[in-house]
Amino acid sequence: MSTTNNLLDGIRVIDLTRVLAGPYCTMMLGDLGAEVIKIEVPKKGDDTRHWGPPFTEGGESAYYISANRNKRSITLNLKTTEGLKILKSLIATSDILVENFKTGTLDKWGLNYDELQKIHPGIIVCSITGYGHTGPFKSRPGYDLIVQATGGFMSITGPANGDPSRAGVAIADISTGMFAANAILAALFYRNKTGEGQKIDMSLLDSQVALLSYAATNYFVSGQVTKRLGNAHPNIVPYQSFKAKDMHFVLAVGNDKQWKIFCNAINKPEWITNKKFSTNADRVTNRNLLVNKLNKLFLKETAQYWLNIFKDANLPSGPINEIDQVFENEQVQARKMFVELNHPIDNKITLLNSPINIPTSPTKPQIAPPTLGQHTEEILKQIIGLDNQEIAKLKKKGVI
């Protein structure tokens, strides 16, 4: 899969993950050129292979293919002695192991960190769980929805006078995958200097809490619990969505210089010197008063009318695009944020592209998400050195 231009060329990853956080992490490593071997349960595979509809014409789950490009799939029954033996042989040839089993699962298999270092000194082991390997919640299973709630994210998401809301995508899972990939790359850098491996303990809850960002520091500094503001910003006004005559749009007036430009653009120069609005601090304090005035003003014209004014004034603004409009957007197309790949069942499938843009070492999806066990025989022959007869025996015993 890799070419010499890929940054992680020569790095092999054993992917013992399923659902989203782990697969997203290993997909990022695959995008950067690592060889990712996805190990799945025979006949069943990754849970998300069954999450749908929608499914492709060939029966692949849209959810599954969203997080598994640039990987090869091997089926392996790790509850058998032979399956564990093959896994250990794969680990011995690899640089990174990523797993998201319940805490203690690898220990039960005799594959704790110390034993893995014996199999391959210097291997980097990244464990992704709901709550980490320490603390009173360490044995609980992790679900994105529960973590978004427990981690405070839902309390600050949604309309001010409405219900708490989860993010439209599994943000706890995806952010954990991103943080995990970041940690693995740091561990690789350290290993290149010292030869030492690392044990990485990633938690969905930790990642979700970290994403509270300035909402958390607002609380630390003020002692006031952050409340939901819908699409508004707790520290900047106006910075939110507004309703025009025909549809909603978004506007971001990020500083007092932009505020002056904005007031002149909408023919309200008197607001520049109005003591209730002249500085951002004033506007935050008098948020409701200003937003009510803007709501009345914006309802008089269409969204495109206002967007044209803001564009001419070089003020940050934009429409609220539906998903189809996103991929019709000329900037998204110019940045090639979706790609078509060959697929063994569906002929061609369209996927998101990697957002990591490194012109000096371009990264791109090269392999479509594999079908279940697509590369089992290939991997067993190339890496383990088994012949057709040995592979047939493993199939008969249900090992693969």
GISUL-V868399 format. One record per backbone hydrogen bond with DSSP energy under -1.0 kcal/mol. NH is the residue of the N-H (numbers start at 1). CO is the residue of the C=O. E is the energy in kcal/mol with one decimal. If there is no record, write none. Layout:
# GISUL-V868399
nh:NH co:CO e:E
nh:NH co:CO e:E
This chain:
# GISUL-V868399
nh:6 co:3 e:-2.1
nh:8 co:32 e:-2.5
nh:9 co:6 e:-1.5
nh:11 co:8 e:-2.2
nh:13 co:35 e:-3.4
nh:14 co:96 e:-3.0
nh:15 co:37 e:-3.0
nh:16 co:98 e:-3.1
nh:24 co:20 e:-2.8
nh:25 co:21 e:-1.8
nh:26 co:22 e:-2.4
nh:27 co:23 e:-2.2
nh:28 co:24 e:-1.9
nh:29 co:25 e:-1.6
nh:30 co:26 e:-2.4
nh:31 co:27 e:-2.6
nh:32 co:28 e:-1.2
nh:33 co:30 e:-1.6
nh:34 co:29 e:-2.2
nh:35 co:11 e:-3.1
nh:37 co:13 e:-3.0
nh:38 co:72 e:-3.9
nh:39 co:15 e:-2.5
nh:40 co:74 e:-2.6
nh:44 co:42 e:-1.2
nh:45 co:41 e:-1.9
nh:49 co:46 e:-2.1
nh:50 co:47 e:-1.9
nh:51 co:48 e:-1.2
nh:52 co:50 e:-1.0
nh:56 co:60 e:-3.1
nh:59 co:56 e:-1.9
nh:62 co:54 e:-2.2
nh:65 co:61 e:-2.3
nh:67 co:64 e:-1.5
nh:70 co:367 e:-3.1
nh:72 co:36 e:-2.5
nh:74 co:38 e:-2.8
nh:76 co:40 e:-2.8
nh:77 co:399 e:-3.3
nh:78 co:76 e:-1.0
nh:80 co:77 e:-1.4
nh:84 co:80 e:-2.2
nh:85 co:81 e:-2.0
nh:86 co:82 e:-2.2
nh:87 co:83 e:-2.3
nh:88 co:84 e:-2.6
nh:89 co:85 e:-1.8
nh:90 co:86 e:-2.3
nh:91 co:87 e:-2.7
nh:92 co:88 e:-2.0
nh:93 co:90 e:-1.1
nh:94 co:91 e:-1.8
nh:95 co:12 e:-2.3
nh:96 co:12 e:-1.8
nh:97 co:124 e:-2.9
nh:98 co:14 e:-2.6
nh:99 co:126 e:-2.5
nh:100 co:16 e:-1.1
nh:105 co:102 e:-2.2
nh:108 co:104 e:-1.8
nh:109 co:105 e:-1.2
nh:110 co:107 e:-1.7
nh:111 co:106 e:-3.2
nh:116 co:112 e:-2.5
nh:117 co:113 e:-2.0
nh:118 co:114 e:-1.2
nh:119 co:115 e:-1.9
nh:120 co:116 e:-2.6
nh:123 co:120 e:-2.1
nh:124 co:95 e:-2.4
nh:125 co:198 e:-2.7
nh:126 co:97 e:-3.2
nh:127 co:200 e:-3.1
nh:128 co:99 e:-2.8
nh:129 co:202 e:-2.4
nh:138 co:135 e:-1.6
nh:140 co:137 e:-2.2
nh:147 co:143 e:-2.4
nh:148 co:144 e:-2.8
nh:149 co:145 e:-1.7
nh:150 co:146 e:-3.2
nh:151 co:147 e:-3.0
nh:152 co:149 e:-1.4
nh:154 co:148 e:-1.8
nh:162 co:159 e:-1.5
nh:165 co:157 e:-2.4
nh:171 co:169 e:-2.3
nh:174 co:170 e:-2.6
nh:175 co:171 e:-2.3
nh:176 co:172 e:-1.8
nh:177 co:173 e:-2.2
nh:178 co:174 e:-2.1
nh:179 co:175 e:-2.9
nh:180 co:176 e:-2.7
nh:181 co:177 e:-2.2
nh:182 co:178 e:-2.1
nh:183 co:179 e:-2.4
nh:184 co:180 e:-2.5
nh:185 co:181 e:-2.2
nh:186 co:182 e:-1.9
nh:187 co:183 e:-2.3
nh:188 co:184 e:-2.4
nh:189 co:185 e:-2.0
nh:190 co:186 e:-2.2
nh:191 co:187 e:-2.6
nh:192 co:188 e:-2.1
nh:194 co:190 e:-2.3
nh:195 co:191 e:-2.9
nh:200 co:125 e:-3.2
nh:202 co:127 e:-3.2
nh:204 co:129 e:-2.1
nh:205 co:130 e:-2.2
nh:207 co:203 e:-2.1
nh:208 co:204 e:-2.5
nh:209 co:205 e:-2.7
nh:210 co:206 e:-2.4
nh:211 co:207 e:-1.6
nh:212 co:209 e:-1.5
nh:213 co:210 e:-1.3
nh:215 co:212 e:-2.3
nh:217 co:213 e:-1.8
nh:218 co:214 e:-2.5
nh:219 co:215 e:-1.1
nh:220 co:216 e:-2.5
nh:221 co:217 e:-2.6
nh:222 co:218 e:-2.5
nh:223 co:219 e:-2.7
nh:230 co:158 e:-1.9
nh:232 co:229 e:-2.2
nh:240 co:251 e:-1.6
nh:242 co:249 e:-2.9
nh:244 co:247 e:-2.8
nh:245 co:301 e:-3.2
nh:249 co:242 e:-2.2
nh:250 co:318 e:-2.8
nh:251 co:240 e:-2.4
nh:252 co:316 e:-2.5
nh:253 co:238 e:-2.7
nh:259 co:255 e:-1.8
nh:260 co:256 e:-1.7
nh:261 co:257 e:-1.8
nh:262 co:258 e:-3.0
nh:263 co:259 e:-2.7
nh:264 co:260 e:-1.9
nh:265 co:261 e:-2.2
nh:266 co:262 e:-2.0
nh:268 co:263 e:-3.7
nh:271 co:268 e:-1.7
nh:272 co:269 e:-1.4
nh:277 co:274 e:-2.0
nh:278 co:274 e:-2.1
nh:283 co:279 e:-2.3
nh:284 co:280 e:-2.6
nh:285 co:281 e:-2.2
nh:286 co:282 e:-2.2
nh:287 co:284 e:-1.2
nh:290 co:286 e:-2.2
nh:291 co:287 e:-3.0
nh:292 co:288 e:-2.1
nh:293 co:289 e:-1.5
nh:294 co:290 e:-2.5
nh:295 co:291 e:-2.8
nh:296 co:292 e:-1.8
nh:297 co:293 e:-1.9
nh:298 co:294 e:-3.1
nh:299 co:295 e:-1.4
nh:300 co:297 e:-1.6
nh:301 co:298 e:-1.2
nh:306 co:302 e:-1.7
nh:307 co:303 e:-2.8
nh:308 co:304 e:-2.3
nh:309 co:305 e:-1.6
nh:310 co:306 e:-2.6
nh:311 co:307 e:-2.5
nh:312 co:308 e:-2.2
nh:313 co:309 e:-1.5
nh:314 co:311 e:-1.2
nh:315 co:310 e:-3.1
nh:318 co:250 e:-1.9
nh:326 co:322 e:-1.7
nh:327 co:323 e:-1.4
nh:333 co:329 e:-2.3
nh:334 co:330 e:-2.3
nh:335 co:331 e:-1.9
nh:336 co:333 e:-1.3
nh:337 co:332 e:-1.9
nh:339 co:351 e:-2.9
nh:341 co:349 e:-2.7
nh:343 co:347 e:-2.3
nh:347 co:343 e:-1.3
nh:348 co:346 e:-3.0
nh:349 co:341 e:-2.3
nh:351 co:339 e:-3.0
nh:353 co:337 e:-1.9
nh:361 co:358 e:-1.6
nh:374 co:371 e:-2.1
nh:375 co:73 e:-2.4
nh:376 co:373 e:-1.7
nh:379 co:375 e:-2.8
nh:380 co:376 e:-2.5
nh:381 co:377 e:-2.2
nh:382 co:378 e:-2.7
nh:383 co:379 e:-2.6
nh:384 co:379 e:-1.3
nh:386 co:380 e:-2.5
nh:391 co:387 e:-2.2
nh:392 co:388 e:-2.2
nh:393 co:389 e:-1.7
nh:394 co:390 e:-1.8
nh:395 co:391 e:-2.1
nh:396 co:392 e:-2.2
nh:397 co:393 e:-1.8
nh:398 co:395 e:-1.2
nh:399 co:394 e:-2.4
